[in-house]
Amino acid sequence: MRKKKTPIKTIYYTDEKTDEFSSAFIIPKRIDERWQYLRRGFWWSVKRWISYRLLAHPIGYAYCKIKLGWQVKNRQVLKGFAKKQGYFIYGNHTQETADAFIPSLSVCPKAVYTIVHPNNVSMPVLGRVNPYMGALPLPDTLQAARNFKRAICTRYSEGNAIMIYPEAHIWPYYIGIRNFPPTSFRYPAELNAPCFALTNVYKKRKRGIKPRVITYLDGPFYPDGSLPIKERAQKLRDEVYAKMIERSKESDCEYIRYLPKGEV
């Protein structure tokens, strides 16, 4: 790894599993059994196509390319996956805006549904649009949890990609990979579904202070059917986590440094 440039900002954290550093302040709505996870029908399909293909893709691509100098690498790992073959993607959560676009741009033309915090469907305007772009908010009640899981299984069986940020909280421009639990890997473990790692790394630019974002795709990783579900999910998590750690070492520019509180 190249010598890192002194970061322009230092952030101190208490717990890497729970601390959130998003600049947005949103009061999340309660996601209960009334939330429609599986929306269907002609007009829903029209609105989905307009929001996802006609608006989000070109806007997201322009934003990522111009603002972040974004590029995706190792996309050939997706070859051989038929249109109707779904899969799960796990990525590091380090961009407030771009993380909504990078997964779909990376695996296009495959459609992506993303597991999100309820904040993402609670905003005044975008909160109404995000479900059409594939946002699946985390549930707050038991019945909602059943509907949530049914939606994940259905969208996967339809041949879509399911995007998950297992770190859960946004740490902008963090160049490491935070420890995350195997909880979200239970879905592919139960469905015997392939998984991919999506790792955003930060590279020094020829000009400017902010680094450019390079996305690496790796996989596929398959569940070990010889293991019980819990151990199967843990093994998947360990394999994806190890690959993300390996890829994160490609970063050569630290724009924001994160340190435990009390450390200088």
Contacts in CASP RR format, 6 or more apart in sequence:
PFRMAT RR
TARGET T0000
AUTHOR 0000-0000-0000
METHOD contacts of the structure
MODEL  1
MRKKKTPIKTIYYTDEKTDEFSSAFIIPKRIDERWQYLRRGFWWSVKRWI
SYRLLAHPIGYAYCKIKLGWQVKNRQVLKGFAKKQGYFIYGNHTQETADA
FIPSLSVCPKAVYTIVHPNNVSMPVLGRVNPYMGALPLPDTLQAARNFKR
AICTRYSEGNAIMIYPEAHIWPYYIGIRNFPPTSFRYPAELNAPCFALTN
VYKKRKRGIKPRVITYLDGPFYPDGSLPIKERAQKLRDEVYAKMIERSKE
SDCEYIRYLPKGEV
1 249 0 8 1.000
1 251 0 8 1.000
1 252 0 8 1.000
2 204 0 8 1.000
2 252 0 8 1.000
4 252 0 8 1.000
4 253 0 8 1.000
4 254 0 8 1.000
5 204 0 8 1.000
5 209 0 8 1.000
5 253 0 8 1.000
5 254 0 8 1.000
7 254 0 8 1.000
7 255 0 8 1.000
7 256 0 8 1.000
7 257 0 8 1.000
8 209 0 8 1.000
8 255 0 8 1.000
8 256 0 8 1.000
9 255 0 8 1.000
9 256 0 8 1.000
9 257 0 8 1.000
10 256 0 8 1.000
10 257 0 8 1.000
10 258 0 8 1.000
10 259 0 8 1.000
11 21 0 8 1.000
11 171 0 8 1.000
11 256 0 8 1.000
11 257 0 8 1.000
11 258 0 8 1.000
11 259 0 8 1.000
12 258 0 8 1.000
12 259 0 8 1.000
12 260 0 8 1.000
12 261 0 8 1.000
12 262 0 8 1.000
12 263 0 8 1.000
13 19 0 8 1.000
13 21 0 8 1.000
13 171 0 8 1.000
13 258 0 8 1.000
13 259 0 8 1.000
13 260 0 8 1.000
13 261 0 8 1.000
14 260 0 8 1.000
14 261 0 8 1.000
16 178 0 8 1.000
16 179 0 8 1.000
17 168 0 8 1.000
17 169 0 8 1.000
17 178 0 8 1.000
17 179 0 8 1.000
17 180 0 8 1.000
17 181 0 8 1.000
18 169 0 8 1.000
19 169 0 8 1.000
19 171 0 8 1.000
20 169 0 8 1.000
20 170 0 8 1.000
21 169 0 8 1.000
21 170 0 8 1.000
21 171 0 8 1.000
21 172 0 8 1.000
22 96 0 8 1.000
22 169 0 8 1.000
22 170 0 8 1.000
22 172 0 8 1.000
23 96 0 8 1.000
24 96 0 8 1.000
24 119 0 8 1.000
26 119 0 8 1.000
26 122 0 8 1.000
26 123 0 8 1.000
27 122 0 8 1.000
28 117 0 8 1.000
28 118 0 8 1.000
28 119 0 8 1.000
28 122 0 8 1.000
29 118 0 8 1.000
29 121 0 8 1.000
29 122 0 8 1.000
30 118 0 8 1.000
30 140 0 8 1.000
31 118 0 8 1.000
31 121 0 8 1.000
31 137 0 8 1.000
31 138 0 8 1.000
31 139 0 8 1.000
31 140 0 8 1.000
31 141 0 8 1.000
31 144 0 8 1.000
32 139 0 8 1.000
32 140 0 8 1.000
32 141 0 8 1.000
32 143 0 8 1.000
32 144 0 8 1.000
33 141 0 8 1.000
33 143 0 8 1.000
33 144 0 8 1.000
33 147 0 8 1.000
35 137 0 8 1.000
35 139 0 8 1.000
35 144 0 8 1.000
35 147 0 8 1.000
36 131 0 8 1.000
37 136 0 8 1.000
37 147 0 8 1.000
37 148 0 8 1.000
37 150 0 8 1.000
37 151 0 8 1.000
38 147 0 8 1.000
38 150 0 8 1.000
38 151 0 8 1.000
38 154 0 8 1.000
39 48 0 8 1.000
39 131 0 8 1.000
44 132 0 8 1.000
47 132 0 8 1.000
48 132 0 8 1.000
48 133 0 8 1.000
48 134 0 8 1.000
50 132 0 8 1.000
51 129 0 8 1.000
51 132 0 8 1.000
51 133 0 8 1.000
52 104 0 8 1.000
52 111 0 8 1.000
52 132 0 8 1.000
52 133 0 8 1.000
52 134 0 8 1.000
56 100 0 8 1.000
56 101 0 8 1.000
56 104 0 8 1.000
56 133 0 8 1.000
57 101 0 8 1.000
57 104 0 8 1.000
57 105 0 8 1.000
57 108 0 8 1.000
59 101 0 8 1.000
60 98 0 8 1.000
60 101 0 8 1.000
60 105 0 8 1.000
61 101 0 8 1.000
61 105 0 8 1.000
63 97 0 8 1.000
63 98 0 8 1.000
63 101 0 8 1.000
64 70 0 8 1.000
64 98 0 8 1.000
64 101 0 8 1.000
64 102 0 8 1.000
64 105 0 8 1.000
64 213 0 8 1.000
67 98 0 8 1.000
68 95 0 8 1.000
68 98 0 8 1.000
68 212 0 8 1.000
68 213 0 8 1.000
69 205 0 8 1.000
69 212 0 8 1.000
69 213 0 8 1.000
70 98 0 8 1.000
70 102 0 8 1.000
70 105 0 8 1.000
70 212 0 8 1.000
70 213 0 8 1.000
70 214 0 8 1.000
70 215 0 8 1.000
71 212 0 8 1.000
71 213 0 8 1.000
71 214 0 8 1.000
71 215 0 8 1.000
72 102 0 8 1.000
72 105 0 8 1.000
72 106 0 8 1.000
72 214 0 8 1.000
72 215 0 8 1.000
72 216 0 8 1.000
72 217 0 8 1.000
73 214 0 8 1.000
73 215 0 8 1.000
73 216 0 8 1.000
73 217 0 8 1.000
74 216 0 8 1.000
74 217 0 8 1.000
74 218 0 8 1.000
75 106 0 8 1.000
75 217 0 8 1.000
77 196 0 8 1.000
77 217 0 8 1.000
77 218 0 8 1.000
77 219 0 8 1.000
77 220 0 8 1.000
78 107 0 8 1.000
78 110 0 8 1.000
78 196 0 8 1.000
78 217 0 8 1.000
81 87 0 8 1.000
81 110 0 8 1.000
81 194 0 8 1.000
81 220 0 8 1.000
83 110 0 8 1.000
83 159 0 8 1.000
84 158 0 8 1.000
84 159 0 8 1.000
85 159 0 8 1.000
85 194 0 8 1.000
86 110 0 8 1.000
86 156 0 8 1.000
86 157 0 8 1.000
86 158 0 8 1.000
86 159 0 8 1.000
86 160 0 8 1.000
86 161 0 8 1.000
86 162 0 8 1.000
86 193 0 8 1.000
86 194 0 8 1.000
87 156 0 8 1.000
87 161 0 8 1.000
87 162 0 8 1.000
87 188 0 8 1.000
87 193 0 8 1.000
87 194 0 8 1.000
87 195 0 8 1.000
87 196 0 8 1.000
87 220 0 8 1.000
88 156 0 8 1.000
88 161 0 8 1.000
88 162 0 8 1.000
88 163 0 8 1.000
88 164 0 8 1.000
88 187 0 8 1.000
88 188 0 8 1.000
88 193 0 8 1.000
88 194 0 8 1.000
88 195 0 8 1.000
88 196 0 8 1.000
89 103 0 8 1.000
89 107 0 8 1.000
89 112 0 8 1.000
89 161 0 8 1.000
89 162 0 8 1.000
89 163 0 8 1.000
89 164 0 8 1.000
89 195 0 8 1.000
89 196 0 8 1.000
89 197 0 8 1.000
89 198 0 8 1.000
90 164 0 8 1.000
90 165 0 8 1.000
90 166 0 8 1.000
90 184 0 8 1.000
90 185 0 8 1.000
90 195 0 8 1.000
90 196 0 8 1.000
90 197 0 8 1.000
90 198 0 8 1.000
90 240 0 8 1.000
90 244 0 8 1.000
91 163 0 8 1.000
91 164 0 8 1.000
91 165 0 8 1.000
91 166 0 8 1.000
91 167 0 8 1.000
91 197 0 8 1.000
91 198 0 8 1.000
91 199 0 8 1.000
91 200 0 8 1.000
91 244 0 8 1.000
92 165 0 8 1.000
92 167 0 8 1.000
92 174 0 8 1.000
92 176 0 8 1.000
92 177 0 8 1.000
92 178 0 8 1.000
92 198 0 8 1.000
92 199 0 8 1.000
92 200 0 8 1.000
92 244 0 8 1.000
92 248 0 8 1.000
93 99 0 8 1.000
93 165 0 8 1.000
93 167 0 8 1.000
93 168 0 8 1.000
93 169 0 8 1.000
93 170 0 8 1.000
93 171 0 8 1.000
94 170 0 8 1.000
94 171 0 8 1.000
94 172 0 8 1.000
94 173 0 8 1.000
94 174 0 8 1.000
94 200 0 8 1.000
95 102 0 8 1.000
95 170 0 8 1.000
95 172 0 8 1.000
95 173 0 8 1.000
95 200 0 8 1.000
95 213 0 8 1.000
96 170 0 8 1.000
96 172 0 8 1.000
98 213 0 8 1.000
99 165 0 8 1.000
99 170 0 8 1.000
100 114 0 8 1.000
100 133 0 8 1.000
102 198 0 8 1.000
102 200 0 8 1.000
102 213 0 8 1.000
102 215 0 8 1.000
103 112 0 8 1.000
103 114 0 8 1.000
103 161 0 8 1.000
103 163 0 8 1.000
103 198 0 8 1.000
104 111 0 8 1.000
104 112 0 8 1.000
106 198 0 8 1.000
106 215 0 8 1.000
106 217 0 8 1.000
107 161 0 8 1.000
107 217 0 8 1.000
110 159 0 8 1.000
110 160 0 8 1.000
110 161 0 8 1.000
111 159 0 8 1.000
111 160 0 8 1.000
111 161 0 8 1.000
112 134 0 8 1.000
112 160 0 8 1.000
112 161 0 8 1.000
112 162 0 8 1.000
112 163 0 8 1.000
113 134 0 8 1.000
113 135 0 8 1.000
113 136 0 8 1.000
113 151 0 8 1.000
113 152 0 8 1.000
113 155 0 8 1.000
113 160 0 8 1.000
113 161 0 8 1.000
113 162 0 8 1.000
113 163 0 8 1.000
114 134 0 8 1.000
114 135 0 8 1.000
114 136 0 8 1.000
114 162 0 8 1.000
114 163 0 8 1.000
114 164 0 8 1.000
115 136 0 8 1.000
115 138 0 8 1.000
115 152 0 8 1.000
115 162 0 8 1.000
115 163 0 8 1.000
115 164 0 8 1.000
115 165 0 8 1.000
115 184 0 8 1.000
116 130 0 8 1.000
116 135 0 8 1.000
116 136 0 8 1.000
116 137 0 8 1.000
116 138 0 8 1.000
117 137 0 8 1.000
117 138 0 8 1.000
117 168 0 8 1.000
118 137 0 8 1.000
118 138 0 8 1.000
118 140 0 8 1.000
120 126 0 8 1.000
120 127 0 8 1.000
120 130 0 8 1.000
120 135 0 8 1.000
120 137 0 8 1.000
121 127 0 8 1.000
121 130 0 8 1.000
121 131 0 8 1.000
121 135 0 8 1.000
121 137 0 8 1.000
123 130 0 8 1.000
127 135 0 8 1.000
136 148 0 8 1.000
136 151 0 8 1.000
136 152 0 8 1.000
136 155 0 8 1.000
138 148 0 8 1.000
139 145 0 8 1.000
139 147 0 8 1.000
139 148 0 8 1.000
149 187 0 8 1.000
152 162 0 8 1.000
152 187 0 8 1.000
153 187 0 8 1.000
153 191 0 8 1.000
155 162 0 8 1.000
156 162 0 8 1.000
156 187 0 8 1.000
156 191 0 8 1.000
156 193 0 8 1.000
162 187 0 8 1.000
163 198 0 8 1.000
164 184 0 8 1.000
166 180 0 8 1.000
166 181 0 8 1.000
166 183 0 8 1.000
166 184 0 8 1.000
166 185 0 8 1.000
166 237 0 8 1.000
167 177 0 8 1.000
167 178 0 8 1.000
167 180 0 8 1.000
168 180 0 8 1.000
171 178 0 8 1.000
171 258 0 8 1.000
172 256 0 8 1.000
173 202 0 8 1.000
173 211 0 8 1.000
173 254 0 8 1.000
173 255 0 8 1.000
173 256 0 8 1.000
174 256 0 8 1.000
174 258 0 8 1.000
175 201 0 8 1.000
175 202 0 8 1.000
175 248 0 8 1.000
175 251 0 8 1.000
175 253 0 8 1.000
175 254 0 8 1.000
176 245 0 8 1.000
176 248 0 8 1.000
176 251 0 8 1.000
177 199 0 8 1.000
177 241 0 8 1.000
177 244 0 8 1.000
177 245 0 8 1.000
177 248 0 8 1.000
179 241 0 8 1.000
180 237 0 8 1.000
180 241 0 8 1.000
181 237 0 8 1.000
182 230 0 8 1.000
182 233 0 8 1.000
182 234 0 8 1.000
182 236 0 8 1.000
182 237 0 8 1.000
182 238 0 8 1.000
183 233 0 8 1.000
185 195 0 8 1.000
185 233 0 8 1.000
185 234 0 8 1.000
185 236 0 8 1.000
185 237 0 8 1.000
185 240 0 8 1.000
186 229 0 8 1.000
186 230 0 8 1.000
186 233 0 8 1.000
187 193 0 8 1.000
188 194 0 8 1.000
188 195 0 8 1.000
188 223 0 8 1.000
188 233 0 8 1.000
188 236 0 8 1.000
189 223 0 8 1.000
189 229 0 8 1.000
189 232 0 8 1.000
189 233 0 8 1.000
189 236 0 8 1.000
190 229 0 8 1.000
192 222 0 8 1.000
192 223 0 8 1.000
192 225 0 8 1.000
193 223 0 8 1.000
194 219 0 8 1.000
194 220 0 8 1.000
194 221 0 8 1.000
194 222 0 8 1.000
195 219 0 8 1.000
195 220 0 8 1.000
195 221 0 8 1.000
195 222 0 8 1.000
195 236 0 8 1.000
195 240 0 8 1.000
196 217 0 8 1.000
196 218 0 8 1.000
196 219 0 8 1.000
196 220 0 8 1.000
196 221 0 8 1.000
197 216 0 8 1.000
197 217 0 8 1.000
197 218 0 8 1.000
197 219 0 8 1.000
197 221 0 8 1.000
197 240 0 8 1.000
197 243 0 8 1.000
197 244 0 8 1.000
197 247 0 8 1.000
198 215 0 8 1.000
198 216 0 8 1.000
198 217 0 8 1.000
199 215 0 8 1.000
199 216 0 8 1.000
199 218 0 8 1.000
199 243 0 8 1.000
199 244 0 8 1.000
199 247 0 8 1.000
199 248 0 8 1.000
200 213 0 8 1.000
200 214 0 8 1.000
200 215 0 8 1.000
201 213 0 8 1.000
201 214 0 8 1.000
201 215 0 8 1.000
201 216 0 8 1.000
201 247 0 8 1.000
201 248 0 8 1.000
201 250 0 8 1.000
201 251 0 8 1.000
202 211 0 8 1.000
202 212 0 8 1.000
202 213 0 8 1.000
202 214 0 8 1.000
202 251 0 8 1.000
202 252 0 8 1.000
202 253 0 8 1.000
202 254 0 8 1.000
202 255 0 8 1.000
203 211 0 8 1.000
203 212 0 8 1.000
203 213 0 8 1.000
203 214 0 8 1.000
203 250 0 8 1.000
203 251 0 8 1.000
203 252 0 8 1.000
203 253 0 8 1.000
204 211 0 8 1.000
204 252 0 8 1.000
204 253 0 8 1.000
205 211 0 8 1.000
205 212 0 8 1.000
205 253 0 8 1.000
209 255 0 8 1.000
210 255 0 8 1.000
211 251 0 8 1.000
211 253 0 8 1.000
211 255 0 8 1.000
214 250 0 8 1.000
216 247 0 8 1.000
216 250 0 8 1.000
218 243 0 8 1.000
218 247 0 8 1.000
219 243 0 8 1.000
221 236 0 8 1.000
221 239 0 8 1.000
221 240 0 8 1.000
221 243 0 8 1.000
223 232 0 8 1.000
223 233 0 8 1.000
223 235 0 8 1.000
223 236 0 8 1.000
224 231 0 8 1.000
224 232 0 8 1.000
224 235 0 8 1.000
224 236 0 8 1.000
225 232 0 8 1.000
227 235 0 8 1.000
END
